[in-house]
Amino acid sequence: MLEIAGLSPDEESVYGLLVASGRASVSDLAERAGLTAHRTGEVLEALTTKGLASPADGPTHLYMAAAPDAALLPRIRRSADALDLARHEAARLMDAYRETMRRRDAGQLLEVITGAEALRHCLRQLQKSARDEMLWFCKAQYVAMPSGSNRDEFDALARGVRYRVLYEKAFFDADDAVSNVMAGVRAGEVARAVPQLPLRMAVVDRTVAVFPLVSGGPHGSPEEPTTALVRDSNLLAALIALFERYWEDAVPLAIDDTGRLSDDGPHPADVLSPTDRRLLSLLVAGVSDKTIASQMQLSRRTVQRRIQSLMERSDAATRMQLAWHAARHGWL
């Protein structure tokens, strides 16, 4: 057990006997350790050199142990520091090895994942390993992970991982989609919406991305998804740039009741009722009147009447102008 401190098994055994005895002779230690007297003498010399034992005063030829906290613990700390340095150097060499292999073998850069079950397992493992940030493109109709079933996101959010998620508007047509997104936002997810996304995608800590190689069918389709897992490369950099470009133009999804002030004067968000704020957020996200009515448990006529009222309050001639006004004046 004390090999990390530089002790051999015999040295550890004899030192332990000395600690327990206080003082002991070579013959006594040899008998109790099951060693020859010659071997025990060699061990005691080694322990003396290492500062772990010393001859006792007087002509009795006894040995005594040095206090472990003064003699043993510093050796263990030095060994632990050396081990940390060795581990760091091994990690650096491993990174260099992977980089070399990636340049020589494209298979080190890209891994193919076939089937919904394998993809689901991959996404779960990637989220468990995430340390800083997850980026997502969420399209309508799930392939491997139904809306609301990704419990790993909540675990990751709880340990400080940032989630930035882009939803396309058709995503909200699914049952419970809005409430699932709201649950994510309340847990810390930063969500935005766009009219349409080009592909499904997840990026972990900007080091690994998962995206479809070929179009796979949604859940229930006979076609199994074929997905790529790509590591640090120009392709990964392009995928991250694609995400950031869509993120820039996306509409923030603020579905809670928190208000904020605009940049050009006092336009508090609480001039809107919670119902109107939620309706407006869905509208700006591109959700249809029919789906808004269903999600909010309102009639379609009521939804349209409320939208018309908001347009009149903002002097907007079109819904696009209403969306611009809402973003400009802190209504979202």
PEURNOR-V420005 format. One record per residue. N is the residue number from 1. SS is DSSP state (alpha for helix, beta for strand, coil for the rest). OMEGA is omega as a letter, one per 20 degrees, with the letter a starting at -180 (999 if undefined). BURIAL is b if it has 16 or more other ideal C-beta (glycine too) atoms within 10 Angstrom, else e. Layout:
{{N SS OMEGA BURIAL} {N SS OMEGA BURIAL}}
//
This chain:
{{1 coil a e} {2 coil r b} {3 alpha r e} {4 alpha r e} {5 alpha r b} {6 coil r e} {7 coil r b} {8 coil r e} {9 alpha r e} {10 alpha r b} {11 alpha r b} {12 alpha a b} {13 alpha a b} {14 alpha r b} {15 alpha r b} {16 alpha r e} {17 alpha r b} {18 alpha r b} {19 alpha a b} {20 alpha a e} {21 alpha a b} {22 coil r e} {23 beta r e} {24 beta r b} {25 beta r b} {26 alpha a b} {27 alpha r e} {28 alpha r e} {29 alpha r b} {30 alpha a b} {31 alpha a e} {32 alpha a e} {33 alpha a b} {34 coil a e} {35 coil r b} {36 coil r e} {37 alpha a e} {38 alpha a e} {39 alpha r e} {40 alpha r b} {41 alpha r e} {42 alpha a e} {43 alpha a b} {44 alpha r b} {45 alpha r e} {46 alpha r b} {47 alpha r b} {48 alpha r e} {49 alpha a e} {50 coil r b} {51 coil a e} {52 coil r b} {53 beta r b} {54 beta r e} {55 beta r e} {56 coil r e} {57 coil r e} {58 coil a e} {59 coil a e} {60 coil a e} {61 coil r e} {62 beta r b} {63 beta r b} {64 beta a e} {65 beta r b} {66 coil a b} {67 coil a e} {68 alpha a e} {69 alpha a e} {70 alpha a e} {71 alpha a b} {72 coil a b} {73 alpha r e} {74 alpha r e} {75 alpha r b} {76 alpha r e} {77 alpha r e} {78 alpha r e} {79 alpha r e} {80 alpha r e} {81 alpha r e} {82 alpha r e} {83 alpha r e} {84 alpha r e} {85 alpha r e} {86 alpha r e} {87 alpha r e} {88 alpha r e} {89 alpha r e} {90 alpha r e} {91 alpha r e} {92 alpha r e} {93 alpha r e} {94 alpha r e} {95 alpha r e} {96 alpha r e} {97 alpha r e} {98 alpha r e} {99 alpha r e} {100 alpha a e} {101 alpha r e} {102 alpha a b} {103 alpha a e} {104 alpha a e} {105 coil a e} {106 alpha r e} {107 alpha r e} {108 alpha a e} {109 coil a b} {110 beta r e} {111 beta a e} {112 beta r e} {113 beta a b} {114 beta r e} {115 coil a e} {116 alpha a b} {117 alpha r e} {118 alpha r e} {119 alpha r b} {120 alpha r b} {121 alpha r e} {122 alpha a b} {123 alpha r b} {124 alpha a e} {125 alpha r e} {126 alpha r b} {127 alpha r b} {128 alpha a e} {129 alpha a e} {130 coil a b} {131 coil a e} {132 coil a e} {133 beta r e} {134 beta r b} {135 beta a b} {136 beta r b} {137 beta a b} {138 beta r b} {139 coil r b} {140 coil r b} {141 coil a b} {142 coil r b} {143 coil a b} {144 coil a b} {145 coil a b} {146 coil r e} {147 coil r b} {148 coil a b} {149 coil a e} {150 coil a b} {151 alpha r e} {152 alpha r b} {153 alpha a b} {154 alpha r e} {155 alpha a e} {156 alpha r b} {157 alpha a b} {158 alpha r e} {159 coil r e} {160 coil r e} {161 coil r b} {162 beta r e} {163 beta r b} {164 beta a b} {165 beta r b} {166 beta r b} {167 beta r b} {168 beta a b} {169 alpha a b} {170 alpha r b} {171 alpha a b} {172 alpha r b} {173 alpha a b} {174 coil r b} {175 coil r e} {176 coil a e} {177 alpha a b} {178 alpha a b} {179 alpha r e} {180 alpha r b} {181 alpha r b} {182 alpha r b} {183 alpha r e} {184 alpha r b} {185 alpha r b} {186 alpha a e} {187 alpha r e} {188 coil r e} {189 coil r b} {190 beta a e} {191 beta r b} {192 beta a b} {193 beta r b} {194 beta r b} {195 coil a e} {196 coil r e} {197 coil a b} {198 coil a e} {199 coil r e} {200 coil a b} {201 beta r b} {202 beta r b} {203 beta a b} {204 beta r b} {205 coil r e} {206 coil r e} {207 coil a e} {208 beta r b} {209 beta r b} {210 beta a b} {211 beta a b} {212 beta r b} {213 beta r e} {214 beta a e} {215 coil r e} {216 coil a b} {217 coil r e} {218 coil a e} {219 coil a e} {220 coil r e} {221 coil r e} {222 coil a e} {223 coil r e} {224 coil r e} {225 coil r b} {226 beta a e} {227 beta r b} {228 beta r b} {229 beta a b} {230 beta a b} {231 beta a e} {232 coil a e} {233 coil r b} {234 alpha r e} {235 alpha r e} {236 alpha r b} {237 alpha r e} {238 alpha r e} {239 alpha r b} {240 alpha r e} {241 alpha r e} {242 alpha r b} {243 alpha a b} {244 alpha r e} {245 alpha r e} {246 alpha a b} {247 alpha a b} {248 alpha a e} {249 alpha a e} {250 coil a b} {251 beta r b} {252 beta r e} {253 coil r b} {254 coil a b} {255 coil r b} {256 coil a e} {257 coil a e} {258 coil r e} {259 coil r e} {260 coil r e} {261 coil r e} {262 beta a e} {263 coil a e} {264 coil r e} {265 beta a e} {266 coil r e} {267 coil a b} {268 coil a e} {269 alpha a b} {270 alpha r e} {271 alpha r e} {272 coil r b} {273 coil r e} {274 alpha r e} {275 alpha a e} {276 alpha r b} {277 alpha r b} {278 alpha r b} {279 alpha a b} {280 alpha r b} {281 alpha r b} {282 alpha r b} {283 alpha a b} {284 alpha r b} {285 coil r b} {286 coil a b} {287 coil a b} {288 coil r b} {289 alpha a b} {290 alpha a e} {291 alpha r b} {292 alpha a b} {293 alpha a b} {294 alpha a b} {295 alpha a b} {296 alpha r b} {297 coil r e} {298 coil r b} {299 coil r e} {300 alpha r e} {301 alpha r e} {302 alpha r e} {303 alpha a b} {304 alpha r e} {305 alpha r e} {306 alpha r b} {307 alpha r b} {308 alpha r e} {309 alpha r e} {310 alpha r b} {311 alpha r b} {312 alpha a e} {313 alpha a e} {314 coil a b} {315 coil r e} {316 coil r b} {317 coil a e} {318 coil r e} {319 alpha r e} {320 alpha r e} {321 alpha r e} {322 alpha r b} {323 alpha r b} {324 alpha a e} {325 alpha a b} {326 alpha r b} {327 alpha a e} {328 alpha a e} {329 coil r b} {330 coil r b} {331 coil a b} {332 coil 999 b}}
//
